[in-house]
Amino acid sequence: MREYRYISADSHWQPPADRWAHRVPDTYRDRAPKRVRLPNGGDGIIDEEGRITFGGTGHWAGHNPQDFDPTVVHFDEEAGLGTAEQRLREQDADGVDAEVLFGGSGTTSKDPDLRRVLVRAYNDYLAEEYCAVAPDRLLGVAVLPNRGVDDDVAEMERCTKLGLKAVLLGTYPSGKDLPTPEDDRFWAAAIDLNMPVTIHTSMSRRMGGRGDAMITYPNEPEGYDRPPIDIVDRMARYGTRHCGSLELTQMIMTGLFDRFPKLRIYWAENQIGWIPIYLEQMDMIYEANHFWVQRIHGLKPLARRPSEYAREHAYWGFFDDPFGVQQRDRVGVDRILWGSDFPHEVTRWPHSIDVMDEQMAAVPEAEKRKIMCENAIEFFHLES
């Protein structure tokens, strides 16, 4: 086992899709994403529908606020976009022993068959060509098709054999924005495979307002196209949609963790300073409302307080959050994972460890070690 000191539990591997396009079968090769030179002199990727993606704030590392231009990226010159060997040198420059690598750029498509093919090609390249250079330092997260439970379970099983360290959910396993009973086959499979499940910031795309309910209630009063007051919406409101509070509340209120007490989920790159008030207010709102929700909607009462499920089953990632570090005991020191977010715009590379040493100057060494590496070792099963 490698001796880890600092593990970034949230980094990004987003090279141009043409790096792994050779993994796409010949029958689909002409439909794979391709590199193009843009009028501004930068590089971009074009998909079969003519949509071009480029640059953005994902290539921040190596630049400074004065000269950074999110519209111009040169794929072969940027930090974080090079070979595996380059990535290891970048880790060394930052003092980081390993990185959990989120990605998936270029794998989207409206055609479900093409989506499956691109996802498979990406995961194959990530596991067998990129992470294989240093599997104890390059910790790949598999992308899933998000086209239904059968597809997601099949790809998760395949990626477990490939040696990837986790799977990334972009939707619920059914492909929907709401939890459904069919998702349970995925959760059961993840536990059986001992495959960690991650969500990067969030997967839900909407939060309250007019529209559908946040979960499917057993009973719906006649005359309403949605509940007059949605308890899930209210319980999640003191968090933020971008940071996973909605789907965690959905999971809690539909009894997911009662059915699967071994399930743990990691929400990456969310900061942690907001979590204490979210947990506090979620409990208060539940206590004030769950009786009428049970009576009118038929929703079963929870066996425990909502915050207890959150503290046990949710892991949280942060990158630069002095206030959150101060509130760590109210979040749960065993449930916090640090990540550098390299090479995105909030990264402090190549000074990440210096920044965290300063923020954690008053944190006991044992707690700091949990946050900076031990929690990642435990969640991603790196001890094996």
N, C-alpha and C positions, 0 to 999 in steps of 0.2 A: 504493500500500500504506500502511495506517495505521502510524504509529510507535507500537509497543507497548512498554510498560515493565513492566506487571504484568498478567498474565492469570490469572484464577481458572479452573483447569482442572477444577474441581468445584464447581459451584453448582447451585441447584435452581429449577425453574419448575413450581410445583404449584398453579395457580389452581383455583378451583372448576370442575368440569366443565361447568357451565352456560355458562361463558364461550365455549366452543367448540362447544356443542351445536347451534348453527345450521348447522354443517358436516355434521351427520349427515343422510343422506337422509330424505325425508319418510316413507318406508315403515318406517323404524326410529326415527323421532323420539320416539315415545311410550315406547320402551324405553331411551332415553338416560338417563344419570344426571341427577338433579334436585336442586336445593338445597332443604333443609328447615331450619326453625328448631327447635332442640332445647329440651327443657324447661329446661335451664340458661341459656337465653338466647343461646347461641352458634349458629353455623351448622354445618350438616353436609351431606353429599351422600348420597343414597339411590339404590341401583341397583335394577334391575327385580326382584331377588330379595328386596328389603327390607333389604339390608345397609347400614348407615350408617357412613360414615367421617367423621372430624372431627379437627380440631386436631392433637393429638400434639405431639411436640417439633419438628415441622417449621416451626412459626411462632414460634420463639424470638427472632429478631431484633427489636430494639426493646423487649424486655422485660429484666428483671433477675432474678436468682435469687430475690429476695424476693417479687416480685409475679407471677412466671410461673405460669400455670395451663394445663397441656397439654390440659385438657378443654374449654376455652372458646376459640373462635376466631371472629373477625368478618371474613369474607372481604374486605369492602370497606375495611377499616381497617388491615390488617396490612402490615408491611414485607415486600416480596418477593412479594406476591400481587396487586399492582396492574397498571396498564397498562405498556406498554413504555416510555413516557415516564417513568413513576415509577421504573421499574427503572434507567434511565439516570441519573437523579438519585441513586439509591442507590449506583450504581457510583461516581459522582463523589464522594459523601460518604466512600466507603471508599478512594478513591485508586486504583481499579481501572479499567483501560482496556477490558477485555472479560471476559465470562464464558462458559464452556462450560456449557450448561443441560441438566441431566438432569431428567426428569419422567415423565409418563405416567399420572398419577393419573386414575382414572375410566375407563381403557381396558380393564379386566379384565372377562371374562365367561366362563362355562362354555360358552356357545354359540359355536362357532368362527366362524359367520357374523357374529354381532354383534361379536365380538372384532375381526374384520377391519375392520368398518365403523367401530368406535370408534377403532381405531388410525389408520386413514386420515384420519378427521375431525380427530383430534388433530394429526397431522403436518401436514396442510394448514393448519390454523390457526396452528400454531407457525411454519411457514415463511413463509406468505403474508400473515399479518396481524401477528404479533408480532415475529419477528426481522426482517421486512422494514423495520421502522421504523429500524433501525440494524444492518444485516447484518455490519458489521465489529466490532460490540461485543456483539451478542446472537447467540451461536454455538449454534444448536439441535442437539440430539442426537435422532435419530429413534427412536421406539419401533417394535419389530417384533412381528408377530402371535405368534411362537413357537408356531406350529401345524404346522410342517413346513418342509422346505427350500424347496419351491416358493413358499410364501407369503412366507417371509422374503426370498428372493432378489427376488421381484417387488416387495415393498415397498421393499427397499434400492435397487433400480433407480429406482423412482419418486421416492424421497427424494433420490437423487443429483441428479436433474433439478430438484427443488424447491430445491436449494441448501443443504440441511441438512448439517452439518459432520461427522457421524459417525452410527453406528448403535449401539444398546444391545442387548446380548444378555441375556435373562433365563433362557434355557436354552440347551443346545446347539441348533444350527439344526434338527436333526431333531425337536426338542421333548422330547428325552430328557435324563436326568441324566448319561448316559455319552456319550463321543464314539463316533460310528458312521461307517462308510464313507460314508454318504449325506451327511454334513456337508461332505465335500470340495467339493461343488458350490457351497456357500455361500462357503467360504474362497476358492476360485478366482474367484468372482464379485466378492468384495470387493477382491481384488487387481486384477482387470481394471478395475473401476470406480474404483480409487484411493480407496475409501471407508474411512476409519478405523473400526476395530472397538473398542468399549469394553465393559467389564463394570463395573457399579457395585458395589463391594465384592466380591461373589461371585455366582455363579449356581447353584452346587451346593447342594443342600439337606440333605445328610447327610455324615457323616464317620466311617467306621470302625464298630466294634461289630458286632453280628450283623446279617445282611442280605445284600444282593447284593454282588458284587465291585465294585471301584472302576472297573475297565475290563473289557471283554470279552477274555478271553485266548484265543489260538488253540486251546489244549488245556486241557481241564478234567479232572483226575484223577477217576476213578469213585469214588463213595461220598461226595463232598463237594458241598454245595449252594453253597459258595463256597470260594475257596482257603484252605487252613489258615493261611497267612500271606499277606496281601495286600501285595505290595511297594509298590504305589502308596499305600495307606493309610499304610504305615510311612514312606515318603519324605516325605509331606506333613505328618506329625504335628508337626514343629517349627515349622510355620507355624500358621495358624488357618483353620478353615473359612470364617469370616466375611470373611477377607481374601484369598481367592483362591488359597491354596496348593494346595488339592485339584485344582481344574480345571487349573491350570498344570501340576501333576505329571501329571495324566491326559493332557494334550496332549503333554507331552514323551515320556512312555512309550509312546504310541501312534504316535510318529513324525510328528506333525503338522508340525513345523518342518523336518524333513528333506524332506517332500513339498512344503512351501510355504516356502522359505527367505526369501521377501520378506514374509511375514506378521508383523505386529506387533500387539500387543493391549495396551490400557491398562486397568489395574485402578484405578479411582478410589476415593478416600477410604479408604485402608487403613492409613495411617501406614507408616513404613518402618524403624523401629528393630528389628523382628523379622526382617527379611529376611536379614541376614548369617548368623544361626545356622540359618535354614531352608536356605539354599544350602549351607552347610557340612555339615550333617547329611544333607541329601538325597544329596550325593555319597558320603558315608561309607556310608550304608545301601545305596545302589546297588552300590557296590564289593563289599560283603559278601554280597549276595544275588542279583546278576543271573545268575550262572552256573547256579544251580539253577532259577531262574525260566525261563531259556532252555531248560534240559534238560526240565523237567517241563511247563511251560506253553507252550513253543514261542514265547515272546516274543523278538523279534529284539533283539540287543544294540544299544545306541545307538552312533552314530558318534563322539559326543563326551560329555564329562561332562555330567550333567544341569544343573549350574549354568551351564555355558556357553550352553546354550539359553536359560535363564532370563535371563541377563545381556543377551543379544542381542535377544530377542523380546518381553520383558515390560517395560512401562512401569508406574510406580507413582505413585499420588497420595497426598499427605499434607496435613494441615491445620494441625497444631500439635504438633510432635514434636522438641523440642530434642535428645534422644538420637539420633534418626534423622538429624538434620542433622549431628551429629558423626560418624556412621557413613556419610556419603554416599559416600565413596570405595569402600566395600565393597559398596554397592548399585549404584553407577554413576551419576555425576553427569549423564550424558547420558540417563538413564532415569527421572528424578524430576521430577514436575510438582506444583507447589503449587496448592491450591484453598482457597477461603475457607469452603466448605460453606454459604454464605448461602442461605436464612435459617434453617438448622437450628441445633440447640442448641450445636454446637461452634463456631459462627461467632464471630469477634471483631469483626464489623462494629459500628460504622464505624471500627474501629481495626486492621484486619487488617494493613495495611502497617507500622504502628508495631510490632506484635507480631513480624512477620517480620524487620524491621530489627534488633530486639533479638536474636532467635535467631540471626541470620546475621552478627552483628557481626564474628566471626572468619573468615567465609567470604570468600575472594577474590572481587572484584567480578565477574570473568568467570564464575565458578561460580554465583554468586548470580543473575546474569542468565539463565543457562541454566535454572535451577530455576524462576525467577519468570516467565519468558516464552518464552525461545527454544526450549525443548523442546516447549512447547505449539504454538508456531508451526510447528515441524518436523512434529510428529505429526499435527496437524489441517490441515496444508497451507495455513496462513494466508498464506504468502508469495505465493500465487497469488490 
